[in-house]
Amino acid sequence: MVREFSRRFFTGFLSLGVAVSAAALVHSSPASAEDWPSLSLKFGHPYNEAHPLARGAQMFADKIKEKTGGKINIAVFPNSTIGSSRALVESMQIGVVDFALVPTTNVATFYKPLDIYYLPFLFRDSAHAYAVSDGPIGAKMFEDMRKKIGIRNIGMYESGFRTITTRDKKISEPDDMKGVKFRVVNNPLNVDTFKALGANPTPMALSEVFTGLQQGTIDGQDNPVGNVKAFGFDKVQKFITLSNHQWAGIMFLANDKMFSAQPEAVQKLFSETAKETETWERETLNAEEAKYLEEMEKGGMTVTRLTPEQSAKFQKAMEPVWDKYRDKIGADLIKSVVDAK
C-alpha cells in the first residue's frame, strides 16, 4: 500500500514537473508580450482609407500590435502621404519605409519579370491569378526579386480586374479607344497596351488621376471597380467598360534588411499576419465590388459588359503587345503562367 502510494505520488510529481516546465517554456516564448522586441515601423500605400486595400493594411498593423502586446507598432500612411507607388519602392530600398502595398506594375520598374502580371488578357479569372501568385511560380519569382532588389514579398492583395472608364465616349470595341487621352501606370507595358488600341497613353501617378480627369487633362483611365469608386472617378466619368484586361495584384512588400534582422518569431509573425489579412482583403474586395458597381450605375454611370465576341476583338488587338514582350518577359515564364491551374 505504501509502495503503491509512493509510486503514484512520484509519478504525479513528475507529471507536475513536466507541466510546470512546459508552462515555463510557453511563458518564455515570444508569445509573451515582454519578449517581443520594441519596434516602430512605417507602412505606406497609395489607397483611400475606405478601400479594402487600406483597411487590410490597417488590420495588419492592428493585429501585430495586439499580438505583441503593443511592443511592435506599425504606423500606416495611406493616400500616398509618404510617397507614390514608385517612391515607396525606392524608400524601401534605402530603409526609410518598412512595409508597403504597391501594384505589381510599379514594382516591375525595378524587377522586370513582374511585367508578366500586366500582359493583357493573361489571367482567366481570379483563381488563376491566385494560383500563380500563391504557388511555386510566384514563390520562385519573389525569391529572385528579394535577392536582386532587396525587397521581400510577403503577400499578394488585389484590386481585382481592371476596367476602362471614360468621360464622354462609350467603349465597346477596340476602335472606340482611338484618340482617347488615357491615363496609364508609368510602365512601358501599360503604355504599349493602350497604344495598340490607338489611344494616347499618358503615364500619371494614381494620386493625380482624379484632378486630371476633373480638369480634362485626360479623358479616361483604367482601374478595377473598387479603385474607381474609392477614388471618386465615377464622379468625373460617365462610362465604365468591364474589359477585365489585366488582373491588378497588389504586392505586400517588406524591406528585406529590416525583415531579415528580426528574430525568427517576428519574421513568422509578419508573414503569417500578412497572409491572414490577404485572405480577408481578397474576400472583402470581391464581395464589395458588385455593390460598388451597383452604386455607380444608380449614380448615372453607364456600364458596358463586353460580349464574348467583343472581348475577343480586344484580345486580338493585343497580339502585337504579346509579340513584343514575349522575349522580354520570357516565353517559358509566360507558358508556365498560362498553364497554371
Residue pairs with C-beta under 8 A, 6 or more apart in sequence:
28 35
29 35
29 265
30 36
30 263
30 265
30 266
30 269
32 69
33 68
33 69
33 70
33 71
34 69
34 71
36 68
36 69
36 71
36 72
36 265
36 266
37 71
37 72
37 262
37 263
37 266
38 71
38 72
39 71
39 72
39 73
39 262
39 266
40 73
40 75
41 72
41 73
41 74
41 75
41 98
41 99
41 258
42 74
42 75
42 77
42 82
42 96
42 97
42 98
42 99
43 57
43 60
43 61
43 74
43 75
43 76
43 77
43 97
43 98
43 99
43 100
44 76
44 77
44 80
44 81
44 82
44 83
44 88
44 91
44 97
44 99
44 100
44 101
45 53
45 54
45 57
45 76
45 77
45 78
45 80
45 88
45 100
45 101
45 102
46 78
46 79
46 80
46 84
46 85
46 88
46 101
46 102
46 205
46 206
46 207
47 53
47 54
47 57
47 78
47 79
47 101
47 227
47 230
48 54
48 78
48 79
48 230
48 231
49 55
49 58
49 78
49 79
50 230
51 226
51 227
51 230
52 226
52 281
52 284
52 285
52 288
53 101
53 157
53 159
53 226
53 250
53 281
53 285
54 76
54 78
55 281
55 284
56 101
56 157
56 277
56 278
56 280
56 281
56 284
57 76
57 78
57 99
57 101
57 277
58 76
59 277
59 280
60 74
60 99
60 273
60 274
60 277
61 73
61 74
61 75
61 76
63 273
63 276
63 277
64 72
64 74
64 269
64 270
64 273
65 72
65 73
65 74
67 269
67 273
68 269
72 266
72 269
74 98
74 99
79 207
80 205
80 206
80 207
82 88
82 91
82 97
83 90
83 91
83 97
84 205
84 206
84 207
85 102
85 103
85 106
85 205
85 206
86 106
86 109
86 186
86 205
88 97
88 100
88 102
88 253
89 100
89 102
89 106
89 107
89 109
89 110
89 151
89 253
91 97
91 100
92 98
92 100
92 150
92 151
92 253
92 255
93 110
93 149
93 150
93 151
93 255
95 255
95 257
95 258
97 255
98 254
98 255
98 258
99 252
99 253
99 254
99 255
100 253
101 157
101 250
101 251
101 252
101 253
102 250
102 251
102 253
103 159
103 185
103 248
103 249
103 250
103 251
104 114
104 117
104 118
104 248
104 249
104 250
104 251
105 114
105 115
105 117
105 118
105 185
105 187
105 189
105 190
106 185
106 186
106 187
107 114
107 145
107 151
107 251
107 253
108 114
108 115
108 117
108 118
108 187
108 189
109 186
109 187
110 149
110 151
111 144
111 145
111 148
111 149
112 328
112 329
113 141
113 144
113 145
113 329
113 330
113 333
114 141
114 145
115 187
115 189
115 325
115 328
115 329
116 122
116 141
116 329
116 330
116 333
116 334
116 337
117 246
117 247
117 249
118 185
118 187
118 189
118 190
118 193
118 246
119 189
119 246
119 321
119 322
119 325
119 329
119 334
120 193
120 245
120 246
120 314
120 315
120 318
120 321
120 322
121 244
121 245
121 246
121 314
121 315
121 318
122 246
122 247
122 334
122 337
122 338
123 129
123 132
123 161
123 246
123 247
126 158
126 160
126 161
126 247
126 282
126 286
128 340
128 341
129 158
129 247
129 249
130 156
130 282
131 340
131 341
132 138
132 337
132 340
133 156
133 249
134 156
135 340
137 333
137 336
137 337
137 340
138 153
138 156
142 152
142 153
145 151
145 153
146 152
146 153
146 256
150 255
150 256
150 257
151 253
151 254
151 255
151 256
152 253
152 254
152 255
152 256
152 259
153 251
153 252
153 253
153 254
154 252
154 253
154 254
154 259
154 270
154 271
154 274
154 275
155 251
155 252
155 274
155 275
155 277
155 278
156 249
156 250
156 251
156 252
156 278
157 249
157 250
157 251
157 252
157 277
157 278
157 281
157 282
157 285
158 247
158 248
158 249
158 250
158 281
158 282
158 285
159 223
159 224
159 226
159 227
159 248
159 250
159 285
160 224
160 225
160 226
160 247
160 248
160 285
160 286
160 289
161 224
161 242
161 244
161 245
161 246
161 247
161 248
162 222
162 223
162 224
162 243
162 244
162 245
162 246
162 247
162 248
163 222
163 223
163 224
163 225
163 228
163 240
163 241
163 242
163 243
163 244
164 171
164 177
164 220
164 221
164 222
164 240
164 241
164 243
164 245
165 220
165 221
165 222
165 223
165 228
165 233
165 234
165 237
165 239
165 240
165 241
166 180
166 219
166 220
166 237
166 238
166 239
166 241
167 213
167 216
167 219
167 220
167 236
167 237
167 238
167 239
168 219
168 238
168 239
169 176
169 180
169 219
169 220
169 239
170 176
170 239
170 241
170 302
170 304
171 177
171 180
171 220
171 239
171 241
171 243
171 304
172 241
172 304
172 306
172 310
173 310
173 313
174 197
174 198
174 313
174 314
174 316
174 317
175 198
177 194
177 197
177 198
177 199
178 197
178 198
178 199
179 198
179 199
179 200
180 199
180 200
180 219
180 220
181 199
181 200
181 202
181 217
181 218
181 219
181 220
182 194
182 199
182 200
182 201
182 202
182 218
182 219
182 220
182 221
182 222
183 201
183 202
183 203
183 204
183 209
183 212
183 213
183 218
183 220
183 221
183 222
184 190
184 191
184 193
184 194
184 201
184 202
184 203
184 204
184 221
184 222
185 203
186 203
186 204
186 205
187 203
189 321
189 325
190 201
190 203
191 201
191 203
192 321
192 324
192 325
193 245
193 246
193 318
193 321
194 201
194 222
195 201
196 317
196 318
196 320
196 321
197 314
197 317
202 212
202 217
202 218
204 212
204 218
206 227
206 231
209 218
209 221
209 223
209 231
209 233
210 231
210 232
210 233
210 236
211 217
212 218
213 220
213 221
213 233
213 236
213 237
214 236
220 237
221 233
221 237
222 243
222 245
222 246
223 231
223 233
223 248
224 248
224 289
225 240
225 242
225 289
225 292
225 293
225 296
226 285
226 288
226 289
226 292
227 233
227 248
228 234
228 237
228 240
228 292
228 296
229 292
229 295
229 296
234 240
234 296
234 299
234 301
235 299
237 301
238 300
238 301
238 302
239 301
239 302
239 304
240 296
240 301
240 302
240 303
240 304
241 304
241 306
242 303
242 304
242 305
242 306
243 306
243 311
243 314
244 306
244 311
245 314
245 318
252 274
252 278
254 270
259 267
259 270
260 267
262 270
293 303
296 303
297 303
306 314
326 334
